[in-house]
Amino acid sequence: MKLNKCFYFFIVVTCLQTIFPVGYVRAQSEQLVKHDSTYYTDYPNMVTTRLYISQKYTAFTLKAPEGVRDLSYRPNTTLNLGIGVTYHVFSLNLAYGVGFLNKDDEKGDTKYLDLQGHLYPEKWSIDWYGQFYKGYYLFPKSLLSDSVNGEFYKRPDMRIHLFGIAVYRVFNSERFSYRAAIIQNEWQKKSAGTFLFGGDINYGDVTADSALVPVNLEKNYPQAGIKYIRFFSCGPGGGYAYTLVIKRHFFMTGGLSVNLNFCFSTERTILHNNHDKAYLTPTSNFRVAAGYNSNTWNVSANWVGNRLPLGGTNASNKYFLQTGNYRIILAKKIMPGPRLRKRMAYVDKIMN
């Protein structure tokens, strides 16, 4: 356990060291980089405020043989109401799962801490996450025919820890803006796209007190008897992103990056036998957004996520981890008053 905690800490520190130097250097030079203002407009002296509803998730799937339905474990995460602010490349968002939005008790209780960051310094797209989940339910209900009173089959003992970072170079940053679609502090006025190149690093584990495959379903799944999976993966990749703009104000954005990762994983059985495997696996990162944008207002929705396939010692033992965040947003760009402007002078100094 001590070794695991030290490794988690090392991964988190590495991610932070990777992110902040890039963001800081690019922030210093951002004002010196010119973009094509006929394609998108930035607002360096304005503050973007937002009200939003969001939901995060980290799901786990055990791949089934042909003709059998996959085992899909999902967390019962809260639907959150939040507020946020963005100034230059710096954002702060605070959200809370209010009671009237969350009354779904039949899926059990999920305790989780889900830290996700999505940064867009000039010419870069950076996503990082650190996630701790405990408590899952099996979807759909019908998968386990003898579930009590027709309720979801629950796994309060199931835990997932996941850390990762994905960094991509945005080649056409002179005409394409991820910020306009995702953090609302710019306005994309004309359609444009860009190639992406970079890579990602991921580390995590999935564990439970008993086998991940319920006893009544063991005969249908080759992963029967596995109670613990740990993995590390990293590799290069590339992709493409595009924003379609209609009548200057309405937009749809989509971006997909695919990586070829080297992965090392360990499976542990209920008899405490460990099996290791090294292999190559494709991973993917995506983001989609759509809405209305202008000099002042933004009304939009976006979805950012990734998919990580995993393998076991047996060629039939296949798994998938899916993470993401949905948001519906109402945002407004405002000009700060003299007092607030004075307080923000330090940020302006860094940016200039």
C-alpha positions in Angstrom: 0.0 0.0 0.0 2.8 2.4 0.8 4.4 1.7 -2.6 1.2 2.4 -4.3 0.7 5.7 -2.5 4.2 6.8 -3.3 3.7 6.0 -7.0 0.5 7.9 -7.1 2.2 10.9 -5.6 5.1 10.6 -8.1 2.6 10.6 -11.0 0.7 13.6 -9.8 3.9 15.6 -9.2 5.2 14.7 -12.7 1.9 15.8 -14.3 2.0 19.2 -12.5 5.7 19.7 -13.4 4.8 18.9 -17.0 1.8 21.2 -17.2 2.8 24.4 -15.4 6.1 25.1 -17.2 4.4 24.8 -20.5 1.4 27.0 -19.5 3.7 29.6 -17.9 6.1 29.9 -20.8 3.3 30.1 -23.3 1.4 32.6 -21.1 4.4 34.9 -21.2 4.6 34.9 -24.9 0.8 34.8 -25.7 0.5 38.6 -26.2 3.3 38.4 -28.7 1.7 35.7 -30.9 -0.6 37.1 -33.6 -3.6 35.2 -34.9 -6.0 35.8 -37.7 -8.7 38.0 -36.2 -11.0 37.3 -39.1 -11.3 33.7 -37.9 -11.5 34.3 -34.1 -11.4 37.1 -31.6 -9.8 37.0 -28.2 -10.6 39.3 -25.3 -7.4 39.8 -23.2 -8.8 42.5 -21.0 -12.2 40.9 -20.2 -13.2 38.3 -17.6 -15.4 35.3 -18.7 -17.9 34.3 -16.0 -20.0 31.2 -16.3 -22.9 29.2 -14.7 -23.0 25.6 -15.6 -24.3 22.1 -14.9 -21.8 19.2 -15.2 -21.4 15.5 -14.5 -18.1 13.6 -14.4 -17.7 9.8 -14.7 -15.1 7.0 -14.8 -16.6 3.8 -16.0 -15.1 0.3 -16.4 -16.1 -2.4 -18.9 -15.1 -6.1 -19.1 -15.2 -7.1 -22.7 -17.4 -10.2 -23.4 -17.1 -12.9 -26.0 -19.1 -12.6 -29.2 -22.8 -13.0 -28.6 -22.6 -12.1 -24.9 -23.2 -8.6 -23.5 -20.2 -6.6 -22.0 -20.1 -6.2 -18.2 -20.3 -2.4 -17.7 -19.7 -0.9 -14.2 -20.7 2.7 -13.8 -20.4 5.1 -10.9 -23.5 6.9 -9.5 -21.9 10.4 -9.7 -23.8 13.6 -8.9 -25.1 16.2 -11.3 -23.3 19.4 -10.2 -24.3 23.0 -10.3 -21.3 25.3 -10.6 -19.9 28.8 -11.2 -16.6 29.7 -12.8 -14.4 32.5 -14.1 -11.6 32.7 -16.7 -9.0 35.4 -17.2 -6.4 34.9 -20.0 -5.4 31.2 -19.7 -6.3 30.9 -16.0 -9.7 29.4 -15.0 -11.3 28.6 -11.6 -14.5 26.5 -11.4 -16.4 25.5 -8.3 -19.3 23.0 -8.4 -21.5 21.1 -5.9 -24.0 18.3 -6.3 -27.2 20.0 -5.0 -29.9 17.8 -3.6 -32.8 18.5 -6.0 -30.7 17.4 -8.9 -29.7 14.1 -7.4 -32.4 11.8 -6.2 -31.3 8.5 -7.8 -30.6 6.2 -4.9 -31.3 2.8 -6.6 -27.8 2.8 -8.2 -26.1 2.8 -4.9 -23.6 5.2 -3.3 -20.4 6.3 -5.1 -17.8 8.2 -3.1 -15.3 9.9 -5.4 -12.8 12.7 -5.9 -12.5 13.6 -9.6 -9.9 16.2 -10.4 -9.8 17.2 -14.1 -8.0 20.0 -15.8 -8.3 21.2 -19.4 -5.7 23.8 -20.4 -5.3 25.6 -23.7 -2.2 27.7 -23.7 -1.2 29.1 -27.2 -0.6 26.2 -29.7 -1.3 23.5 -27.1 -4.1 21.4 -25.7 -3.4 19.8 -22.3 -5.7 17.5 -20.3 -4.8 16.0 -16.9 -6.8 14.0 -14.4 -6.5 12.4 -11.0 -9.5 10.2 -10.0 -10.5 8.2 -6.9 -13.8 6.3 -7.1 -15.4 3.8 -4.8 -18.8 2.2 -5.3 -20.2 1.0 -8.7 -23.4 -0.5 -10.2 -23.8 -3.0 -13.0 -25.5 -1.7 -16.2 -28.1 -2.7 -17.4 -30.3 -4.2 -14.7 -31.2 -7.2 -16.8 -27.6 -8.4 -17.0 -27.9 -10.1 -13.6 -31.2 -12.0 -13.8 -31.5 -12.7 -10.1 -30.8 -9.2 -8.8 -32.8 -8.5 -5.7 -36.2 -6.9 -6.4 -35.2 -6.0 -9.9 -32.7 -3.4 -8.6 -29.3 -2.7 -10.0 -26.5 -5.0 -9.0 -24.2 -2.9 -6.8 -20.5 -3.2 -6.0 -19.8 -0.9 -3.0 -16.4 -2.7 -2.7 -15.2 -1.8 -6.2 -12.5 1.0 -6.4 -10.8 2.7 -9.3 -7.7 5.0 -9.1 -6.6 6.7 -12.3 -4.0 9.3 -13.2 -3.0 10.7 -16.6 -2.0 13.6 -18.8 -2.4 14.1 -22.5 -0.5 16.9 -24.3 -1.1 17.9 -28.0 0.4 20.6 -30.2 -2.3 22.6 -32.1 -0.7 23.4 -35.4 -3.3 25.9 -36.8 -3.7 28.0 -33.7 -3.6 31.1 -35.9 -7.1 30.3 -37.2 -8.5 27.6 -34.8 -9.5 28.2 -31.2 -10.2 25.4 -28.6 -10.8 28.2 -26.0 -13.8 29.5 -28.0 -15.5 26.1 -27.8 -14.5 24.8 -24.4 -13.8 27.8 -22.0 -15.8 30.5 -23.8 -13.3 33.3 -23.6 -12.8 33.6 -27.4 -15.2 33.8 -30.3 -14.7 31.6 -33.4 -16.3 33.5 -36.3 -15.2 31.4 -39.3 -14.9 27.7 -39.8 -11.4 26.2 -39.3 -9.6 23.0 -38.4 -6.2 21.9 -37.2 -4.0 18.8 -37.0 -2.9 17.7 -33.5 0.3 15.8 -32.5 1.4 14.7 -29.0 0.8 11.8 -26.7 -0.5 10.7 -23.3 0.6 8.9 -20.1 -1.8 6.9 -17.9 -1.5 4.9 -14.7 -4.2 3.3 -12.6 -5.8 0.3 -10.9 -9.2 -1.4 -10.6 -9.8 -3.5 -7.5 -12.6 -5.2 -5.5 -12.8 -7.4 -2.4 -14.1 -10.3 -4.5 -14.0 -11.2 -8.2 -15.0 -8.4 -10.7 -17.3 -10.9 -12.5 -20.2 -11.9 -10.3 -20.4 -15.6 -9.5 -23.7 -16.1 -11.4 -22.0 -14.9 -14.6 -18.6 -16.6 -14.3 -19.3 -19.1 -17.1 -19.9 -16.3 -19.7 -16.7 -14.3 -19.1 -13.0 -15.2 -19.5 -12.1 -12.6 -16.8 -13.8 -14.8 -14.1 -11.7 -14.9 -10.9 -9.9 -11.6 -11.5 -10.2 -9.1 -8.6 -7.4 -6.6 -9.3 -5.9 -4.9 -12.4 -3.0 -2.4 -12.4 -1.5 -0.8 -15.5 0.8 1.8 -16.9 0.6 3.1 -20.5 2.2 5.8 -22.6 2.7 6.6 -26.2 2.6 9.1 -29.1 -0.4 10.0 -31.2 -2.1 12.5 -33.4 -5.5 13.7 -34.6 -7.6 16.4 -36.0 -10.1 19.1 -34.7 -12.5 21.2 -36.6 -15.1 23.9 -35.8 -18.0 24.5 -38.2 -19.4 28.1 -37.8 -22.8 29.0 -39.1 -23.8 32.6 -39.5 -20.8 33.7 -37.3 -22.6 32.9 -34.0 -23.5 29.2 -34.1 -20.8 26.6 -33.9 -20.1 22.8 -33.7 -16.6 21.6 -32.7 -15.2 18.1 -32.7 -11.7 16.8 -32.0 -10.2 13.3 -31.9 -6.7 12.1 -31.1 -5.6 8.5 -31.3 -2.4 7.2 -29.6 -0.5 3.9 -29.9 0.6 3.2 -26.4 3.0 0.7 -24.8 1.1 -0.8 -21.9 2.2 -3.0 -19.0 -0.6 -4.5 -16.8 -0.9 -6.9 -13.9 -3.9 -9.1 -13.1 -4.5 -10.6 -9.7 -6.9 -13.4 -9.0 -9.0 -14.2 -5.9 -6.3 -16.8 -5.1 -3.7 -13.9 -5.1 -1.9 -15.1 -8.2 -0.3 -12.3 -10.3 0.0 -12.3 -14.0 1.9 -9.7 -16.0 1.6 -8.7 -19.6 3.3 -6.1 -21.9 1.6 -5.1 -25.2 0.6 -2.3 -27.5 -2.8 -0.7 -27.3 -4.6 2.2 -29.0 -6.0 5.0 -26.7 -8.2 7.9 -27.7 -9.0 11.4 -26.4 -12.0 13.4 -27.7 -13.9 16.6 -27.2 -17.1 17.9 -28.8 -19.0 21.2 -28.3 -21.9 23.1 -29.8 -23.7 26.3 -29.1 -24.0 30.0 -29.6 -21.2 32.6 -29.2 -20.8 36.3 -29.5 -18.8 39.3 -28.1 -20.7 39.0 -24.8 -22.7 35.8 -24.4 -22.1 32.1 -24.8 -24.7 29.3 -24.5 -23.1 25.9 -25.2 -22.6 22.3 -24.2 -19.4 20.3 -24.4 -18.2 16.8 -23.7 -14.5 15.9 -23.0 -13.3 12.4 -22.5 -11.0 9.5 -23.2 -11.1 5.7 -23.8 -8.3 3.4 -22.6 -8.4 -0.3 -23.7 -6.5 -2.8 -21.4 -5.4 -6.4 -21.9 -4.9 -9.3 -19.6 -2.6 -12.3 -19.6 -5.2 -14.3 -21.5 -5.8 -12.9 -25.0 -9.6 -13.0 -24.2 -9.2 -10.9 -21.1 -10.0 -7.4 -22.4 -11.1 -4.3 -20.5 -12.0 -0.6 -21.2 -11.7 2.5 -19.0 -13.8 5.5 -20.0 -13.6 8.9 -18.3 -15.2 12.2 -19.1 -17.1 15.3 -18.2 -20.3 16.7 -19.6 -21.2 20.4 -19.3 -24.1 22.8 -20.2 -22.9 26.4 -19.9 -24.2 29.9 -19.8 -21.2 32.3 -19.9 -20.8 36.1 -20.2 -17.7 38.2 -21.0 -17.5 41.3 -18.8 -15.0 44.2 -18.5 -13.7 44.4 -15.0 -14.0 47.7 -13.1 -11.1 49.8 -11.8 -10.9 48.0 -8.4 -10.9 44.6 -9.9 -8.5 45.6 -12.6 -6.0 46.7 -10.0 -6.2 43.4 -8.2 -5.6 41.6 -11.5 -2.5 43.6 -12.3 -0.2 40.8 -11.3 -1.8 38.4 -13.8 -1.4 41.1 -16.5 2.2 41.4 -15.6 2.8 37.7 -16.2 0.9 37.7 -19.4 2.9 40.6 -20.8 
